[in-house]
């Protein structure tokens, strides 16, 4: 069958390197399913790939889209656990497309009544937020920057659910009330004198983990706030490609610096734990406990316009493609 799919044709300004092309999609093979895509968000990792800043540089032209949601359109021989018409989330697979063919074991079954636009954002940010909180215990303190981002808000919700306390750094004072309503224990505006203000917010209790979505000097500012034996986890590149740390702090303090990759983290987990995680998140999504703001939706043929919107500063929510 002929379908339309978005491709990255070169590496550069994201909105200038995407193209919608018609291709022939083969039928599903053994153990595979065809998914009709209902919604696919534009994520920072998608923009990194388009700009050529992602660690992985695929051969061009390359498919785009690291998550989405839709319905099962066809089953290949031996595909088990799914039915035609069933709603599913896709954790990868070039989802900026009208349809995709994937292994049945790779898709995530969803409750019937779930909203597919919200479900299209299940596989990246909620899984990332859960992974960033892994191994933290109730009562421990977590510090994060870019706390008003989609991941940041999910971290706040999940941390509150698990009894983990959070200090959240933002750039604008008008965000304080919103994040406090989500469950933030403390919201700080700006990074000036950050270590002293974080200590005051926690009542002197140590910060066990800091989450850096920005890179640059912001990473170093968080590093200085982490307690001995704690860690700084870098998972984003909002300000650039370098993480800048204070040398004396690195030399004389016991603070670990590590990165976070959603897929790398999932690969380390037994399949049963991965299924349990997705099941928990899907039920939370169905119950309205984890939702993501959507600023605008675009049809597939306006993908370049959608990408241009996604790179704007000051957005209040996700940009989502609606291939159907």
C-alpha positions, 0 to 999 in steps of 0.5 A: 500500500502507498502511505505518506511518511516524513523523512530527514533529508539532510542535517541542518535547520530542522524545519528546512530538512524535513520532507513528506514523501510517498512510499510503498509499505509492505504487509506485516511479516511473521510476528509483525503488525501494521499500526495506523498512526493517530498521533506523534509528538515532536520531541527534543530528540527528534530535533537533535536528529534533524539538526545533526546534533544527536549522537546517532546520525542515521543514513539519509534520507532517514525516518523521523519520530521516536514515539506515537500512538495509533490502532492495529490495522493488520496482523502478520502471521503469528503476531500474538497478544494484539487484535485489529482495532486495538489502541497501542503506543509505539516507543520508536519506529519512525512514527511521523508516518501514516502507518508503520510495520513493527514487531508485535512484541515492541508495541504497548497495549493501551486501555480502550478509552485512552486518548490517543493524542495523550497516549502518543506521549507515553513512551518517552517523557513518562518513561524518562521521568520514571527512569530519572527517579529510579532507586530514590527513596521516599523522603529523599530530595531531588533537584532539577532544572527546566522544571516547567518542561514536559519531563520536569512536570512529570518528574514532579507528579511521579516524585510526589506519588512516590514520596520523593521531595523536589526542588525545582529551578525555573526561569520565570516567576509566573511558573511558581504557582503552577509547579507548586500546584502539581506537587513541587515542594519548592520552586526557585527562580533563576540560578544565582546563589543556587546552592545556598537557596537549595540548602534553605529549601531543603532545610539543610537536608542533602540533595541525593540527585540533580537532573540537568536538562540544560547542559552548559553552566547550568549543569555545574550550578546543579553539581554544586548543590548535590550532597556527598555521595549523590549524583548529577544526571545529565539528560538534555542539551537545551543550551548547547553541546557542553557540560561545564563543571566547576573543577574544584568541586569535581576534584574534591567532592564525591559526586557522580556525573552520569548521563541518561538514555531512555532506550539504554535504561530500558535495555538493562531491565528484564522484559517483565519489568519493562511491561510492568512499567508501561502498564503502570504508566498506561493506567496512570495516563488513563486515570488522568494522573499523567497528562501533557500539555499540547500547544498545537496539532498539525496534519502530516503534510504540514510537518515542516511548519510543525517543526518550525513551531516546535523549535520556538522558545516559550512554548506552553506545550507539545507540538503533535502531528496527526497523520490521520 
